[in-house]
Amino acid sequence: MRTQIVDTAAGDARITWHEAGRARLVLALGHGAGGGVEARDLKALAAVLPAHGVTVALVEQPWRVAGKKVAPAPKTLDTGWRGVWPALAGPGLPVISGGRSAGARVACRTAAELDAHAVLALSFPLHPPGRPEKSRAGELLGAGVSTLVVQGGNDPFGRPAEFPPGGFRLLEVPYGDHGFAVPRRAELSQEAALEIITGGVREWVESLG
């Protein structure tokens, strides 16, 4: 594991590289607006995928690196993501653009212009909680590349059944909330929920060729 500071137009971003021995792809993952790269799903993917030929790059947006507690406007998040892209593409491998929540939105909005190989959207916030009329489906459907959505079955930002049909795959994590936490009373353990995520993402990545 190594870290890299990257100067962007939005400030300094930080990449934590979890490198595969014989990498064939880079999976770049951004965090959400309410947390950082320590999120359980991001950590799990960084721990599992390198053994399968995928280098995982966890990207901390400039606002987070600077110690701010509130995320900036979406256009500023996009600026930060664009700024780290040359470093992510530096190894010369195809780059899957991904992230959780707000980071998933960034990946979708910028995928086409950055020539991303594919998009991984973890806990895509389809709408604000309780506001289904405020749909962000257009961002997801506009990614323009192969896209996998991994969504908790009880995510208040959009349950799997609420997603429109379209050119993306959807993997449900039963009982999971927006952070993929499952209740103790659920028939699925937290460990098993994370295995659904890592196994499903690994299979999808392998299907990309």
BAMAR-580805 format. One record per residue (C-alpha): residue in one letter; x, y, z. Coordinates in Angstrom, 3 decimals, decimal comma. Layout:
type/c1/c2/c3
A/X/Y/Z
...
***
This chain:
type/c1/c2/c3
M/0,000/0,000/0,000
R/1,280/3,450/-0,856
T/-0,174/6,943/-0,837
Q/0,150/9,679/-3,423
I/-0,762/13,357/-3,167
V/-2,130/14,821/-6,397
D/-2,510/18,546/-7,047
T/-5,891/19,347/-8,628
A/-7,740/22,554/-9,448
A/-9,866/21,877/-6,354
G/-6,861/21,367/-4,046
D/-4,695/18,414/-3,072
A/-6,298/14,981/-3,386
R/-4,866/11,773/-1,970
I/-4,743/8,330/-3,581
T/-4,111/5,221/-1,519
W/-2,951/2,464/-3,847
H/-3,679/-1,195/-3,098
E/-1,692/-2,744/-5,915
A/-2,111/-6,116/-7,576
G/0,991/-8,131/-8,365
R/0,062/-8,580/-12,019
A/-2,606/-5,943/-12,506
R/-4,829/-5,860/-15,550
L/-7,187/-3,117/-14,390
V/-7,339/-0,184/-11,995
L/-10,500/0,321/-9,949
A/-10,663/3,916/-8,718
L/-13,072/4,471/-5,825
G/-14,200/7,789/-4,412
H/-15,955/8,234/-1,073
G/-19,293/9,740/-0,149
A/-20,210/13,155/1,213
G/-20,577/11,869/4,768
G/-17,422/9,813/5,138
G/-14,074/8,844/3,717
V/-12,264/5,874/2,249
E/-12,631/3,978/5,537
A/-16,173/2,971/4,500
R/-16,713/-0,776/4,930
D/-17,400/-1,495/1,260
L/-14,375/0,441/0,006
K/-12,077/-1,255/2,520
A/-13,440/-4,686/1,627
L/-12,897/-4,188/-2,102
A/-9,359/-2,883/-1,514
A/-8,583/-5,968/0,580
V/-10,003/-8,574/-1,816
L/-9,583/-7,430/-5,431
P/-5,770/-7,074/-5,714
A/-5,471/-10,864/-5,406
H/-7,599/-11,071/-8,561
G/-5,497/-8,796/-10,735
V/-7,245/-5,521/-9,915
T/-5,317/-2,610/-8,428
V/-7,648/-0,598/-6,192
A/-7,047/3,141/-5,841
L/-8,962/4,788/-2,987
V/-9,321/8,481/-3,759
E/-9,845/11,135/-1,096
Q/-11,319/14,322/-2,472
P/-9,513/17,619/-1,716
W/-12,153/18,774/0,761
R/-11,594/15,648/2,814
V/-7,792/15,924/2,637
A/-8,082/19,526/3,821
G/-10,026/18,395/6,886
K/-13,321/20,042/5,958
K/-16,511/18,471/7,260
V/-18,903/19,451/4,480
A/-18,559/18,364/0,862
P/-18,528/21,095/-1,796
A/-20,862/21,435/-4,788
P/-21,030/18,583/-7,317
K/-19,092/20,537/-9,932
T/-16,195/20,937/-7,475
L/-16,229/17,204/-6,763
D/-16,078/16,580/-10,512
T/-13,122/18,963/-10,780
G/-11,245/17,035/-8,103
W/-11,961/13,712/-9,820
R/-10,796/15,019/-13,184
G/-7,620/16,232/-11,524
V/-6,656/12,815/-10,187
W/-7,505/10,956/-13,378
P/-4,060/11,306/-15,037
A/-2,498/9,688/-11,950
L/-5,085/6,904/-11,986
A/-4,386/6,244/-15,655
G/-0,634/6,491/-15,074
P/-0,031/2,727/-14,845
G/-1,279/2,461/-18,422
L/-4,159/0,119/-17,559
P/-7,911/0,462/-18,194
V/-9,507/2,404/-15,329
I/-12,909/1,600/-13,865
S/-14,339/4,782/-12,391
G/-16,240/4,165/-9,193
G/-17,287/5,345/-5,794
R/-19,956/5,198/-3,155
S/-22,907/7,585/-2,823
A/-21,741/11,059/-3,910
G/-18,616/9,400/-5,297
A/-20,796/7,163/-7,466
R/-22,524/10,237/-8,882
V/-19,159/11,783/-9,713
A/-18,073/8,594/-11,489
C/-21,244/8,533/-13,571
R/-21,120/12,218/-14,499
T/-17,504/12,122/-15,674
A/-17,166/8,608/-17,136
A/-17,647/9,503/-20,790
E/-15,331/12,511/-20,862
L/-12,582/10,659/-18,989
D/-12,893/7,569/-21,190
A/-13,503/5,309/-18,195
H/-13,471/1,597/-18,939
A/-16,632/1,087/-16,845
V/-18,415/2,492/-13,779
L/-18,964/0,924/-10,360
A/-21,721/2,721/-8,431
L/-21,900/1,708/-4,778
S/-24,999/2,908/-2,906
F/-26,023/5,210/-5,739
P/-28,201/7,952/-4,167
L/-31,112/7,707/-6,592
H/-32,999/10,371/-4,651
P/-32,878/12,131/-1,267
P/-34,573/10,050/1,470
G/-38,331/10,373/1,220
R/-38,123/12,408/-2,004
P/-38,466/9,956/-4,908
E/-39,587/12,779/-7,176
K/-36,052/14,218/-6,959
S/-34,611/11,445/-9,105
R/-30,975/11,377/-10,173
A/-31,521/8,499/-12,582
G/-30,331/10,689/-15,447
E/-26,803/10,715/-14,058
L/-26,734/6,931/-13,812
L/-28,259/6,331/-17,226
G/-25,942/8,893/-18,778
A/-22,691/7,175/-17,771
G/-22,314/5,796/-21,286
V/-20,233/2,743/-20,303
S/-20,821/-0,646/-18,691
T/-22,117/0,078/-15,182
L/-22,686/-2,027/-12,079
V/-24,882/-0,641/-9,302
V/-24,512/-2,285/-5,885
Q/-27,439/-1,267/-3,681
G/-28,623/-2,130/-0,202
G/-32,093/-3,645/-0,023
N/-33,127/-1,060/2,593
D/-31,249/1,966/1,270
P/-33,411/5,062/1,954
F/-31,657/6,847/-0,908
G/-33,161/4,327/-3,333
R/-34,125/0,696/-2,899
P/-33,301/-1,689/-5,762
A/-36,943/-1,902/-6,918
E/-37,018/1,884/-7,415
F/-34,304/1,895/-10,067
P/-35,478/2,334/-13,649
P/-34,666/-0,246/-16,300
G/-31,630/0,727/-18,288
G/-28,179/-0,126/-19,494
F/-26,722/-1,176/-16,147
R/-26,525/-4,209/-13,900
L/-27,891/-4,079/-10,371
L/-26,643/-6,192/-7,478
E/-28,769/-6,146/-4,332
V/-27,303/-6,556/-0,860
P/-30,280/-7,855/1,163
Y/-31,163/-5,873/4,308
G/-28,329/-3,390/3,653
D/-28,746/0,308/4,377
H/-26,906/3,150/2,620
G/-23,639/2,048/4,225
F/-24,379/-1,654/3,616
A/-24,881/-2,216/7,339
V/-27,309/-5,050/8,061
P/-29,377/-5,327/11,247
R/-28,362/-7,939/13,800
R/-31,712/-9,633/13,441
A/-31,236/-10,101/9,688
E/-30,773/-13,553/8,188
L/-27,568/-12,243/6,600
S/-24,416/-11,493/8,603
Q/-22,356/-8,361/8,038
E/-19,487/-10,489/6,778
A/-21,758/-12,242/4,292
A/-23,088/-8,903/3,063
L/-19,561/-7,739/2,298
E/-18,854/-11,030/0,540
I/-21,840/-10,385/-1,731
I/-20,277/-7,046/-2,654
T/-16,725/-8,259/-3,213
G/-17,793/-11,431/-5,004
G/-20,265/-9,640/-7,230
V/-17,817/-6,899/-8,165
R/-15,079/-9,453/-8,878
E/-17,354/-11,424/-11,207
W/-18,488/-8,259/-12,979
V/-14,914/-7,068/-13,465
E/-13,971/-10,441/-14,923
S/-16,901/-10,186/-17,339
L/-15,561/-6,899/-18,703
G/-12,658/-8,721/-20,378
***
